[in-house]
């Protein structure tokens, strides 16, 4: 349970970090602190709070949150080390990803290259999906067996939904940093063509996890559509927006966060539907991993075998009947 709570805390801190990253981008504060890994010559953790004003507040706050997420990820990976090969591997991937994120953020400042942000942003969304998945895999819900195993078509469709959703996040970064709007609009059409179909089929499975998750995913899709339209009107049209600057700043930031939550929900749904299949294998049954919980085929086989009479029992029964 402690590992699950640690995963939840890491996911929450990552979500806040993504919000701050959006504030850094949309306020133009990316280079408010010109040096890295120091902050105006100070150690990252020793920079005076009195200096955190304006763009420095967003940029330095983003760095502090990034360091916090890094430490939480290390603790989470340590907690996952003895939880089986699959969770151990995912913990290591999380550590490598968060280190890569820190390096990319530093290179963005040192090299002053906008194209690095095209990698930094989508990778942050992918990391959020990873830690949310870890929160699911360490939860009691992951140990709830599926009543009916998902068919191969649905499992593959769920993986396609993950790929399409992540591609849309990459296209969103191109809108932010390169102004490539219409590719992002096309990506939105693809997402709305694929994800609702997957959620409808997932709901029909009646699974205790997949069904409510599919409903939540549909809700996030509707919210994301509204936020996307609002962000478009705020940036690319002369229409007056209530709240003016505050709304114009908040819309793309929240839009980015909800995009990350959409990806995370899609990944968890795909993991749930594919658990126990060849995609994830049947490893880690003894340690509460993916393969041992979904459908629990080994328990079914064990129960079936125990119901069959043993040879010596059959012989004894035959002798008794003769007597």
N, C-alpha and C positions, 0 to 999 in steps of 0.2 A: 504493500500500500504506500510505503514511503517513496518508492521509485515512481509510482504513478503520480503522486503529488509533486515530486520533483519535475517530472515531465510536463505536468500542467503548468507549474511555475515558469519553466523555461519557455513554453509556448506563449504564455501571457506576456512575459518580458519581451519576447520576439515580436509580438503584435505591437507593443508600445514602441519598440525600436523601429518598426516599419513606419509607424505614424510619424516619428521624429525624422526619419529619413525623407518622408514626403514633405515635411515642413522645411527641411534643409533645401530640398530641390525647388519647391515652389516659392520660397522666400529669397532665393538666390544666395543662400548662406554657405554654399559648398566650399568656398575659399575664404570664409570669414576668419578662419585660423590658418595661417600660411605654412605652418610647419607640422611635421608628423615624424615620430609618434608623440613628440612633446607638444605642448600648447603654449605658444609664446615663450618658449624656453623652459617652461615649468614641466615637472612630471605630470602625467595625465591626471593622477589622483590628487595632486597637490595644488592645482591651479585654484586661485582664490575665487570664491563664489561671487565676490563683489564685481569681478570682471565679466561675469556671464550676463551680458546685456546685448540686445539686438541680435544680429546674426551669430555672434559668438555663443549666445545661449543655445541656439538650435544646433550649431555645429559641435560645440564641446559637449552639450547634453547628449547628442547622438553618439559621440565617442564613449562617454561614460556608460551609456546603456549598452553599447556594443561590448565593452569590457565585461559588464555584468552578465550578459548573455553568454559570453565566452566561458566565464567561470562556472555558470550554471550548467553549461554543456559538458564541461569536464567532469563535474560532479555526477551528472546523469550518466555519462559513459562509464564511469567507475561503478555506479550502482547497477548498470546493465551487464557488467562484465561476467557475472556468474549466473545470468539468466538464460543461458543457452547461446548457441552459435549465431542464430539469426539476430537476436537482439544485441549481442556483442558486436556483430558486424555493423549494424545500423548505428550503434553508439559511436563507433570509430568513424563512420561516414559523417556523422553529425559534427564530430570534432574537426575533421579535415575541412568540412564545409565552412564552419565558423572561423577557422584560421584563414582560409582563402578569402572570406568576406572581409576580414580585418585588413589583410594585405591589399586587397583591391581598393578598399576605402582609402588606405594610406597612399597608394600609387595615384589615385585620382587627385589627391592634394599635391603630392610631390611633382608629378609629371604634368599636372594641369591639363589632362586629356579628357574631353567630354565622352569619348567612346567607351572609356572604362566604366562609366555609369550604366551603359547599356548591358553590361554583364553583372555589375554590382546589384542593381535593382531586382532583376528576375531571379538571381541566385538567392536573394533574401526571401523571396516568396517561396522558392523551392525548399529552403531551410525551414520556414514556418510549417509547410506541409509535412516535412519529415518529423519535426518534434511533435506535431499534433498526432501523427500516426503512431509515434512512440507512446504518447499519452493513451491512445486507444489500446495498443497492444499490451500495455501494462495494467489495463483496467479490468474489472470483473466482466464487462460486456464482451471482451474478446474471448472469454471462456464459456460464453453461452453458445451451445451448439445450434447450427442452422437446422430448421425443421426439414427443409428441402434444399438439396444442393443446387446451386445455380447452374444453368446450362452453359455449354461452351460458348454459345453465341452471346449471351449476356455478359459472361466474364470478359470476352474479347471487346465487347462494346464499352465496358467500363474502362478498360485500358485505353481505348481510343478516346474516350471522354477526357481522361487525364492528359493525354498528349495534346488534344485540341485546346483544352483550357490553359495549359502551360504556354502553348504557342501564342494564345491571345495575350497572355501576360507579357511575353517578349514584344509583341506588336504594340502593346500599350507603352512599353519603354521607348519604342521608336517614335510614338506620338509625343511623349514628354521631351525627348532629347533631340529629335530630328524632324518633328512635325509631320510624320507620315500618318495622316489621319485615316484615309480611306482603306488602307490595309487593315487597320484596327476595326473599322466598321465591318469589313468583310469577315474578319475573325469572329466578331460578335455574332454574325449570321450563322457561322459554322458552329459556334458553341450552342446557340439556341436550336440548331437543327439536331444536335447529337445528345446533349445532356438531358433535356426533358424526356426523350425517348428512353434513355437508360434509367432515369428515376421512375418512370411509369412501370417499366418491367421489373425494377427492383422492388417496388411497392407490392407487386402481385406475388412476390415470393412469400409474403407474410412473415418475413424474418423480423425478429424482435429488435435487431440493430439496423438492418438495411432499410426497413420501411420508414421509421422516423427520420433516419439520416437523409433519405431521398426527399422527404417532405421539407426538411430544413434546407436542402440544396436548392429546391425550387423557390423557396422564400428568398434565399440569398441571390438567386438569379433575377428575381423581380426587383429587389432592392438595387442590385448592380445596374440593371437597365435604367432605372430612374436616376441613379447617381451619374451614369455615363451621359445621359441626355443633359442633365444639369451642368456637368463639367464642360460639355461641348458648347452649350449656350453661354457659359461664363467666359470661355476662352476664345471662341471663334465667332461670336455674334455680338451685335451692339445692344441686345435686349437688356433692359434693366433687371438686375437680380436683387431680390430682397436680402438685406444684410450686407450688400455691397462687398467690400474687400474681405470681410470675415468669411462670407459665404463663398466667394471666389477662391479663397485659400482652402477652405474646409472641403469643398466638393471633390477636387482631385485627390486629396489626401485620404479621405474616407473611401473613395472609389478604389484607390490602390489597396487599402486594407481589406476591403470586402473581396477584391480579386484574389488576395492571398487566402482568405477564408474559403472562398469557392474552390480554389485548387486543393486546399487541405481536405475539405469535405469530399471532393471527388476522389482523392487518393485513398482516404479511409474507406469509402464505399467500394472502390476497386479491390482493396486489400481484403475487405470482408467477403466479397463475392468470390475472390480467387483463392482464399485461404483453403489449404488442403488439396489444391490442384497442382498440376505440374509447374505452374508459374512460381509457386512458393515452396512446393515440396511438402514432405511430411516430417521435417526435422523438429527437434526440440520438444518431442512429446512429453518427455519426463520433466522438463523445466517450464512447462506452460507456454510453449512456443506456438507457432502458427498452426502446424499440422495436427496437433493433438486435440484441438478443441472443436473444430468444425465437423460436425457429424459424428465425431469420435468413432471411426470405423473399427479401430482396434478393440474398443469396448464392446461393440456389437458382435464382433467375431468371438470375443472371449465369452460373452453371454450365450451365444449360440452353441459354442463348444461345451459349455458347462451343462447345457440342457440335454445333450446327447448321453445315453447310458454308456458306461464304461464296459469293456469286454467282460471283466470279472463279475460286474454286477449282473450282466445278462446271464452268465453261466449259473450264478447262484439262484437267480429267479427261476431258471429252467429246472434245477434240481428240486427246488421247493415245490414246484407245480407237480412234479412226478410223485413226490411223497403224498 
